[in-house]
C-alpha cells in the first residue's frame, strides 16, 4: 500500500511535458532513509495524471490515463535499476 509508512522525504519534483499523445508526467522523490520511495513517486504521478484528467474531461471525453511505470530507482538494498 503506497504511503503506508512515514518517510522523511528530502525532495519531490514533478515535471510535466507535452508530447504528441498528450502529456508525460515524471515525479522524482528522494530520501536519505534506508527504504525506497518509488511508491511515493508513482503515487505522485498518478495523482498528477488524475488531476489533469479532471481538468480536461469536459473538453475531451476520450482523455485517458495510462502506462504508469517506474523508470528508474537508485539506492536502497536493491541498488540501481533502470527500465
Steps between C-alpha positions, in 0.01 A plus 500: 500500500660831397580746774441236770801600707640845581801608297717804544500621139786734416355613168218439255481643150231474235576557132215511247592510133267526202546216251315406180267262681425746785728547798779312672527536877823419680523510880829468689498433874810484720577398856808419703309217669577134444176436313397562144269784406393369162142446620480862618630620161257280307210608721595862431498434125159333520351788701643753254355303206157477664508873574576575135223263390251676728592837346464388136217244512243766411693587184612150397287206611748261337777606738663210681769427756726211409842342531616583847846346536813529708774645278794467736598446861832556673619413848338285763571133547409409141749748348454672165236398248403665169220408260 
